[in-house]
Amino acid sequence: MAKLRSTLVLAKRLHAGATAPRQYLTGLDIFHAHAGIPIVLVYKKGFDVAVVERALAETLKHYPLIAGRYKKDDQGLVYIDANDAGIDWRVTRCEGPMPYGEVNPAGKDINQFYKLVLPWQVVDKDAALLQVNVHQFADDGIVMCCYAPHSLFDGSSFWGFMENWSRACRGLEIKPPSFDRAVMIDAAKAEFDPASYDLMSAPPMRGLIGLFAKLGWRAVTDLKSEVVRIPTQTVQQWKAQAKIDLPDSAGVSPVELATAYVMRAFSPCMPRGVDRCVGLVLDLRYKRRLKLPRDYFGNALCYGEARYTEQDLAQHTLSALAEKCRPHGEHVGTGSLFKMLALMESYRQKKSVWRLIFKPTIETLQGGLILNNLVQLPIYEIDLGRGTPDWYDIFPMTIRMLMVVQTPTQDGGLDLHVTARKAELKALRAQLSADGISA
């Protein structure tokens, strides 16, 4: 990790100039924890820092929750006090040219671009719910890092906020989302079939501690993150072959094809005799029966699972494997979703959501992978006045995970942000080379 030679030139609290009624965090919000995931956008041309600061302050007027603080009520339930305590805004000048981009991702250098806030430092503390750190280099290139607790919003909510900030920078109308978290809490009170499938687990305390210890040990000793590009030509070839292999199918997506390719490469390095599992992160906003607004601000994630055997991955075509990379109907049926929300709400009321864990997360210790499909998010559309980002980067994950993003040019290729065991990444690189894929 290269040490930045830098000087902090501005550190201030930006305020929304507006307040709002308190909003209780939902069970899903708390499930995603008060820890944050640093998100980095690289702008080689930079932007006008003063204009972007003013636009951020204007955007916050429409997002008073972000400028608030987490607090507990008399029963110990966590809520957002939209008291306009403000967010943290920092500008740092860095020596030398801006070094990061497609050919040189920031990797562990990301640690230098944000100030860590631990989960227990958030509730009933004066901890800003959003930090924005702008690092401006001598060639005007900028690395901007945004850091917030995942309990505040999911990817859809965050990138909706970024879109509005982008619009404010360009003098366009801001379109506020729906902030009513009560909609999610009410959905958790619906009746459901207790026999519905459930992908959540609540291990006993001893088992939970042991599980977290195993996940932590693996993260520290044997996990590595890399970015792999699947070129447009390869994606087109895969899709064309899938039409031949699956003439009666409704089709497979590029993300499903890429995930199947990664799992097939990883499988020989995974433990023998266990199923291979892909945990799927999905969006409740598209489940009509729940009646969530499409622009709901908060966490609206649900979960599915796709399973393979070792033999499937060794013998089936990529097209057939991609077709299986979908949640089983029982995982995402209305009954299962209401059951999940009811479980989250009951644990929220008991103030013990931290006891819950996504079953496929446990399986990452064996033959499991978590898939987070970010292709539809407007990551490379955030124009802050001088053009869209040249590169998106994210902190390395701590479990085996595949995050799929469009390429910066949005040309149909895919960037795979992969966290896996070192042997698995080596096997993936070898498979790409054997297939003649320039990644």
Secondary structure, 3 states (H helix, E strand, C coil): CCCCCEEEEEEEEECCCCCCCCEECCHHHHHCCCCECCEEEEECCCCCHHHHHHHHHHHHCCCCCCCCEEEECCCCCEEEECCCCCEEEEEEEECCCCCCECCECCHHHHHHHCCCCCHHHCECCCCCCCEEEEEEECCCCEEEEEECECCCCCHHHHHHHHHHHHHHHCCCCCCCCECCCHHHHHHCCCCCCCCCCCCEECCCHHHHHHHHHHHHHHHHHCEEEEEEEECHHHHHHHHHHHHHHCCCCCCCCHHHHHHHHHHHHHHHHCCCCCCEEEEEEEEHHHCHHHCCCCCECCCCEEEEEEEECHHHHHHCCHHHHHHCCCCCHHHHCHHHHHHHHHHHHHHHHCCCHHHCEEHHHHHCCCCEEEEEECCCCCHHHCCCCCCCCCEEEECCCCCCEEEEEECCCCCCCEEEEEEEEHHHHHHHHHHHHHCCCCC
